[in-house]
Amino acid sequence: MDSAPGDAPAAIGGRLDPATVLAGYRHGAFPMPAVSAAEAEVNHFLYEDSVAAGTTAVLDSPLPDPFALTWWSPDPRPVIPYGRLAKPRSLMKLLRNRLRWTTTANQHFDRVLAECRANRTPEWLTDELCECMVELHKLGWAHSVEVWDGDELVGGAVGIGVGTVFTLDTCFHRQTNASKVALLDMECRLAGTGVTLLDVEWDSEQSRRLNAGPVPRREFLAALSRGGDPVPLAGGVEEVRRLGFLRTPAE
């Protein structure tokens, strides 16, 4: 994987089943299925030269068009050292003094995943990938955090943990700051698990606001190689007020 292109798919084809997706995460790659024949055709146009050059691998696949499924391993990789997820002062004050939300973990994985999928562009959370994520949740690899305002689900996040790396896959909010609270709560619930890196997969303005910074892919893969067990996530109902007292190590 370390020799794969950093700005093109590491591979195309393969299968969207729990074993294959988990193997991808263990090797630093995540799937991006095309949602239409037109999108697969765009992949042809963008990446067929990389495939022809042999830098993008072609995996054995039952798909009629292997370009309908791409696997990505960006180089550099945007990550957040554990404990350094952004904690804006304004949000911390709000958590301490005003918000009366609560959080749970792994209580409504299917529901959080469906909310993350709704109205999302690009539509990478296909039916098949969602089914795969649900199976990985049942096996203890994929986790969810739910944020509640009374009985109303207002935010949540989904992630997959492998050894010392926890990937923050997707999140949603129905009230301002609810997705940020979900991510903070997820980081808090990972305390004591041995996780050292929070992986955010794609570099973006949003990921940089979360405090993500680039590391060479070889360093990211080295962190993945330090452990291959599923990462547990602490359960229970928690008040979000406790998150308002969190600080990054630099503070």
C-alpha positions in Angstrom: 0.0 0.0 0.0 2.9 2.4 0.7 3.7 2.4 -3.0 0.2 3.3 -4.2 -0.5 6.8 -5.6 -1.4 9.4 -3.0 -3.8 11.3 -5.2 -5.5 8.5 -7.1 -7.2 5.2 -5.9 -4.8 2.7 -4.4 -7.0 0.0 -6.1 -10.2 -0.6 -8.0 -12.6 -3.5 -7.9 -12.9 -6.0 -5.1 -15.9 -6.6 -2.9 -18.0 -4.7 -0.5 -18.2 -7.3 2.3 -17.2 -7.1 5.9 -14.0 -9.1 5.5 -12.8 -7.1 2.5 -13.7 -3.7 4.0 -12.0 -4.6 7.3 -8.9 -5.7 5.5 -8.9 -2.4 3.7 -9.0 -0.4 6.9 -6.3 -2.6 8.4 -4.1 -1.6 5.4 -5.0 2.0 5.4 -7.5 2.0 2.6 -11.2 2.8 2.6 -13.9 2.2 -0.1 -15.7 4.7 -2.2 -18.4 3.0 -4.3 -19.8 4.7 -7.3 -23.6 5.2 -7.1 -24.3 5.1 -10.8 -22.9 4.0 -14.2 -22.1 7.6 -15.0 -20.0 8.0 -11.9 -18.1 4.8 -12.7 -17.5 6.2 -16.2 -16.0 9.3 -14.6 -13.7 7.1 -12.6 -12.6 5.5 -16.0 -11.7 8.9 -17.3 -9.9 10.1 -14.2 -8.0 6.9 -13.3 -7.5 4.6 -16.3 -4.0 5.9 -16.8 -3.1 5.1 -13.3 -4.5 1.6 -13.8 -2.7 1.2 -17.1 0.6 2.3 -15.5 0.2 -0.4 -12.7 0.2 2.2 -9.9 -3.5 1.5 -9.1 -4.1 -2.1 -8.5 -7.1 -4.0 -10.1 -8.6 -6.4 -7.5 -10.6 -9.6 -8.3 -14.2 -8.5 -8.3 -17.7 -9.7 -9.1 -18.5 -6.3 -10.4 -19.2 -5.9 -14.2 -17.1 -2.7 -14.0 -14.2 -2.6 -11.5 -14.2 1.2 -11.7 -17.5 1.1 -9.8 -15.5 0.6 -6.6 -12.4 2.5 -5.7 -10.2 2.2 -2.6 -8.3 5.2 -1.3 -5.2 5.6 0.8 -4.3 9.3 0.6 -0.7 10.4 1.0 -0.2 12.4 3.2 -3.0 11.2 5.6 -4.9 13.8 7.7 -4.9 12.6 11.4 -5.4 14.0 14.8 -3.3 12.8 17.7 -5.5 11.3 20.4 -6.6 14.0 22.8 -6.0 16.9 20.4 -9.4 17.1 18.7 -10.3 20.8 18.4 -12.1 22.1 21.5 -13.1 25.7 20.8 -13.5 27.9 23.9 -17.0 29.0 22.8 -18.2 25.5 22.5 -16.6 24.4 25.8 -18.4 27.3 27.6 -21.7 26.3 25.9 -21.2 22.7 27.0 -20.5 23.7 30.6 -23.2 26.3 31.0 -26.1 25.9 28.6 -26.5 22.6 26.7 -28.3 19.9 28.6 -27.9 17.2 26.0 -26.9 13.6 26.7 -24.9 11.1 24.7 -25.0 7.3 24.3 -22.8 4.9 22.4 -23.7 2.0 20.2 -27.4 2.2 21.0 -28.7 3.3 17.5 -26.0 2.5 15.0 -28.4 1.9 12.1 -30.2 5.1 12.8 -27.1 7.2 13.1 -25.8 5.7 9.8 -29.1 6.5 8.1 -28.9 10.1 9.3 -25.3 10.4 8.1 -26.4 9.2 4.7 -29.4 11.5 4.3 -28.9 14.4 1.8 -25.1 13.6 1.6 -23.1 14.5 -1.5 -21.3 12.5 -2.8 -23.5 9.6 -2.0 -20.7 7.2 -1.0 -22.9 5.5 1.7 -24.6 3.1 -0.7 -27.1 0.4 0.5 -24.3 -2.2 0.1 -21.8 -0.3 2.1 -24.3 0.5 4.8 -25.1 -3.2 5.2 -21.4 -3.9 5.4 -21.0 -1.2 8.1 -23.9 -2.7 10.1 -22.2 -6.1 10.0 -18.9 -4.6 11.2 -20.8 -3.0 14.0 -22.3 -6.3 15.1 -18.8 -7.8 15.0 -17.5 -5.0 17.3 -15.4 -3.0 14.8 -17.7 -0.1 13.9 -19.2 2.2 16.6 -21.6 5.0 16.9 -22.2 7.9 19.3 -25.6 9.4 19.7 -26.4 12.9 20.9 -29.8 13.5 22.4 -31.8 16.6 23.3 -34.3 14.9 25.5 -35.7 12.1 23.4 -34.7 13.7 20.1 -31.6 12.4 18.3 -29.9 15.6 17.2 -26.4 14.4 16.2 -24.1 11.4 15.9 -20.9 10.0 14.6 -19.7 6.6 13.2 -16.2 5.3 13.2 -14.1 2.1 12.9 -11.3 1.2 15.3 -8.3 -1.0 14.4 -5.6 -1.3 17.0 -4.2 2.1 17.8 -6.1 3.9 15.0 -9.7 5.0 15.1 -11.2 6.3 11.9 -13.9 9.0 12.1 -15.9 8.0 9.1 -18.9 10.2 9.1 -21.2 12.4 11.4 -24.4 14.4 11.2 -26.2 17.1 13.1 -29.8 18.3 13.4 -28.9 21.1 15.8 -25.9 23.4 15.7 -22.8 21.9 17.2 -24.3 18.4 17.6 -21.8 16.7 15.3 -18.9 18.4 17.1 -20.3 17.1 20.4 -20.6 13.6 18.9 -16.9 13.6 17.8 -15.7 15.0 21.2 -17.8 12.4 23.0 -16.3 9.6 20.8 -12.8 10.8 21.6 -13.6 10.9 25.3 -15.1 7.4 25.2 -11.8 6.1 23.6 -9.9 6.9 26.8 -7.7 4.0 27.9 -8.1 2.0 24.7 -4.6 2.6 23.5 -5.8 4.7 20.5 -3.1 7.2 19.5 -4.5 8.6 16.2 -7.9 9.7 15.0 -8.0 9.3 11.2 -10.2 11.7 9.2 -9.4 10.1 5.8 -9.7 13.2 3.6 -7.9 16.5 3.9 -10.4 19.4 3.8 -11.1 22.8 5.4 -13.5 21.0 7.8 -10.9 18.4 8.8 -8.3 21.1 9.5 -10.8 22.9 11.7 -11.0 19.6 13.7 -7.2 20.0 14.2 -6.2 17.4 11.7 -2.7 17.6 10.2 -1.0 15.6 7.5 1.4 12.8 8.2 3.3 10.7 5.6 1.3 7.6 4.7 4.2 5.4 5.8 3.9 6.8 9.3 0.1 6.2 9.3 0.6 2.6 8.1 3.2 2.1 10.8 0.7 3.1 13.4 -1.8 0.7 11.9 0.7 -2.1 12.1 1.0 -1.8 15.9 -2.3 -3.6 16.6 -5.1 -5.3 14.8 -7.7 -5.8 17.4 -11.1 -4.1 17.5 -11.2 -1.0 19.6 -13.9 -0.9 22.3 -16.0 2.2 23.0 -17.2 3.0 26.5 -20.9 2.8 26.9 -23.5 4.4 29.2 -25.5 7.6 29.2 -23.4 10.7 29.7 -24.1 14.4 30.1 -22.4 16.6 27.6 -21.4 19.0 30.3 -18.5 16.8 31.2 -17.0 17.5 27.7 -16.9 21.3 28.5 -14.0 20.7 30.9 -11.8 18.9 28.3 -8.6 20.6 27.2 -6.0 19.8 24.6 -2.5 19.1 26.0 -1.3 22.5 24.8 -3.8 24.4 26.9 
